Amino acid sequence: PDQLVRQSDRFALYQARFDELVAAGRIYPAYESAQELALKRKVQLGRGLPPIYDRAALALTDADRAALADDGVMPHWRFRLDHDVPIAWDDLIRGPQRFDAATMSDPVIRRADGSWLYMLPSAIDDADLGITHVVRGEDHVSNTALQLQMFDALGVAPPQFAHEALLTGAEGKLSKRLGSL
């Protein structure tokens, strides 16, 4: 409990696990800009569909990806959810939880500039550091669903999760960003 761990010191570990997951087909490059993704979501919502990523990047050929690279387009990286496996766990506070992976977007785990988003490094750290319990706000329930597939892809048992109700104020949920006391 008194060990100090900095994610910035663990980039080599993240890269090694990332490379393994790319080789296993669980992580793939995607090239849409933020504007293109926003337009896709708007079209889906206009058609009464949920705004789920359409996995268009999976249809790109090696030649397509090479042409994008030649044009200087750098990919962001997505974790490929297994749509055939239901996501379920017994939350220590909320009880049984269930998600259908086919109704969720493959999460972006790494930006085009190479920087990491929270999801994959957090799962790698939990596994590597032997974390047994994670207590977080209920606003992270869907993140847990995604991370459970990441733990499975990494070949490690996930910790137990507990999602607590959020404290709220007049402005909504309490937030450091909003200067909530």
C-alpha positions as CSV (number, residue, x, y, z in Angstrom):
1,P,0.0,0.0,0.0
2,D,2.9,2.4,0.4
3,Q,4.5,1.8,-3.1
4,L,4.6,4.8,-5.4
5,V,3.9,4.0,-9.0
6,R,3.8,6.5,-11.8
7,Q,2.2,5.7,-15.1
8,S,4.9,7.8,-16.8
9,D,7.5,5.2,-15.6
10,R,5.5,2.3,-17.1
11,F,5.2,3.2,-20.8
12,A,7.5,0.3,-21.8
13,L,5.1,-2.1,-20.1
14,Y,2.1,-0.5,-21.8
15,Q,3.8,-0.7,-25.2
16,A,4.7,-4.4,-24.7
17,R,1.1,-5.3,-23.8
18,F,-0.2,-3.0,-26.6
19,D,2.0,-4.8,-29.1
20,E,0.7,-8.2,-27.9
21,L,-2.9,-7.1,-28.3
22,V,-2.2,-5.7,-31.8
23,A,-0.7,-9.0,-32.8
24,A,-3.7,-10.8,-31.4
25,G,-6.1,-8.6,-33.4
26,R,-7.6,-7.0,-30.3
27,I,-6.3,-3.5,-31.1
28,Y,-6.5,-1.9,-34.5
29,P,-5.6,1.5,-36.1
30,A,-8.4,3.8,-37.0
31,Y,-8.0,7.0,-39.1
32,E,-11.2,9.1,-38.8
33,S,-10.8,12.6,-37.7
34,A,-12.8,14.0,-34.7
35,Q,-15.0,15.8,-37.3
36,E,-15.6,12.7,-39.3
37,L,-16.6,10.7,-36.2
38,A,-18.9,13.6,-35.1
39,L,-20.6,13.5,-38.5
40,K,-21.1,9.7,-38.3
41,R,-22.6,10.0,-34.9
42,K,-25.0,12.8,-36.1
43,V,-26.1,10.7,-39.0
44,Q,-26.7,7.6,-36.8
45,L,-28.7,9.7,-34.3
46,G,-30.7,11.2,-37.2
47,R,-31.6,7.7,-38.3
48,G,-32.7,6.8,-34.7
49,L,-29.6,4.6,-34.2
50,P,-27.3,4.5,-31.3
51,P,-24.0,6.5,-32.0
52,I,-21.8,3.4,-32.1
53,Y,-18.5,3.3,-34.0
54,D,-19.1,1.4,-37.2
55,R,-15.6,-0.3,-37.3
56,A,-15.0,1.2,-40.8
57,A,-11.2,1.0,-40.1
58,L,-11.4,-2.8,-40.1
59,A,-12.3,-2.7,-43.8
60,L,-9.1,-0.8,-44.7
61,T,-6.5,-2.7,-46.7
62,D,-2.8,-2.6,-46.1
63,A,-2.6,-0.4,-49.2
64,D,-5.3,2.0,-47.8
65,R,-3.3,2.3,-44.5
66,A,-0.1,2.9,-46.4
67,A,-1.7,5.6,-48.5
68,L,-3.0,7.3,-45.3
69,A,0.5,7.1,-43.8
70,D,1.9,8.6,-47.0
71,D,-0.5,11.5,-46.6
72,G,0.7,12.0,-43.0
73,V,-2.5,10.7,-41.4
74,M,-1.6,9.1,-38.1
75,P,-4.0,6.5,-36.6
76,H,-5.6,6.5,-33.2
77,W,-6.0,3.0,-31.8
78,R,-9.1,1.2,-30.7
79,F,-9.6,-1.9,-28.6
80,R,-11.8,-4.4,-30.5
81,L,-14.6,-5.6,-28.3
82,D,-15.7,-9.2,-28.7
83,H,-19.4,-8.8,-29.7
84,D,-20.1,-12.5,-29.2
85,V,-19.2,-12.5,-25.5
86,P,-21.7,-11.0,-23.0
87,I,-20.1,-8.8,-20.4
88,A,-21.3,-9.5,-16.9
89,W,-20.1,-9.2,-13.3
90,D,-21.4,-8.9,-9.8
91,D,-20.7,-5.4,-8.7
92,L,-20.1,-5.2,-4.9
93,I,-22.5,-2.3,-4.6
94,R,-24.8,-2.4,-7.5
95,G,-25.2,-6.2,-7.8
96,P,-25.4,-8.1,-11.0
97,Q,-24.4,-6.0,-14.1
98,R,-24.8,-7.0,-17.7
99,F,-23.7,-5.3,-21.0
100,D,-24.0,-6.3,-24.6
101,A,-20.7,-5.6,-26.2
102,A,-22.4,-5.2,-29.6
103,T,-24.1,-2.1,-28.4
104,M,-20.9,-0.4,-27.4
105,S,-18.2,1.3,-29.4
106,D,-14.7,-0.1,-29.6
107,P,-13.0,2.3,-27.2
108,V,-10.1,4.5,-28.3
109,I,-7.2,3.5,-26.1
110,R,-4.4,5.5,-27.7
111,R,-4.4,8.9,-29.4
112,A,-2.8,9.6,-32.8
113,D,0.0,11.4,-31.0
114,G,0.9,8.2,-29.2
115,S,-0.4,9.3,-25.8
116,W,-2.4,6.8,-23.8
117,L,-6.0,7.1,-22.7
118,Y,-7.0,5.8,-19.2
119,M,-8.6,2.5,-20.1
120,L,-5.8,0.1,-21.1
121,P,-3.0,1.4,-18.9
122,S,-5.4,1.2,-15.9
123,A,-6.2,-2.4,-16.7
124,I,-2.5,-3.3,-17.2
125,D,-1.6,-1.6,-13.9
126,D,-4.4,-3.3,-12.0
127,A,-3.2,-6.7,-13.3
128,D,0.5,-6.0,-12.9
129,L,0.2,-4.6,-9.4
130,G,-2.2,-7.3,-8.1
131,I,-5.1,-4.9,-7.5
132,T,-8.0,-7.0,-6.0
133,H,-10.7,-4.4,-5.6
134,V,-11.6,-1.2,-7.4
135,V,-14.0,1.3,-6.0
136,R,-15.1,4.0,-8.4
137,G,-18.0,6.3,-9.1
138,E,-21.1,4.9,-10.8
139,D,-20.3,7.0,-13.9
140,H,-17.6,4.4,-14.7
141,V,-19.9,1.4,-14.9
142,S,-19.7,1.2,-18.7
143,N,-15.9,1.7,-18.5
144,T,-15.7,-1.4,-16.3
145,A,-17.7,-3.3,-18.8
146,L,-15.1,-2.4,-21.5
147,Q,-12.1,-3.1,-19.2
148,L,-13.4,-6.6,-18.3
149,Q,-12.9,-7.5,-21.9
150,M,-9.4,-6.0,-21.7
151,F,-8.5,-8.1,-18.7
152,D,-9.7,-11.1,-20.6
153,A,-7.7,-10.2,-23.7
154,L,-4.6,-9.7,-21.4
155,G,-5.2,-13.2,-20.0
156,V,-5.6,-12.0,-16.4
157,A,-8.3,-12.2,-13.8
158,P,-10.0,-8.8,-13.2
159,P,-10.3,-7.2,-9.8
160,Q,-13.7,-7.0,-8.1
161,F,-15.5,-3.8,-8.8
162,A,-17.7,-1.6,-6.7
163,H,-19.4,1.5,-8.1
164,E,-20.6,4.0,-5.6
165,A,-23.2,6.7,-6.2
166,L,-21.8,10.1,-7.0
167,L,-22.0,13.1,-4.7
168,T,-23.8,15.9,-6.3
169,G,-24.3,19.6,-5.8
170,A,-26.4,22.3,-7.5
171,E,-24.1,22.3,-10.5
172,G,-24.4,18.5,-10.9
173,K,-21.8,15.9,-9.9
174,L,-19.0,17.3,-7.7
175,S,-15.9,17.8,-9.8
176,K,-12.3,19.0,-9.1
177,R,-12.5,20.6,-12.5
178,L,-15.4,22.8,-11.4
179,G,-13.7,23.6,-8.1
180,S,-16.2,21.7,-6.0
181,L,-15.4,21.6,-2.3
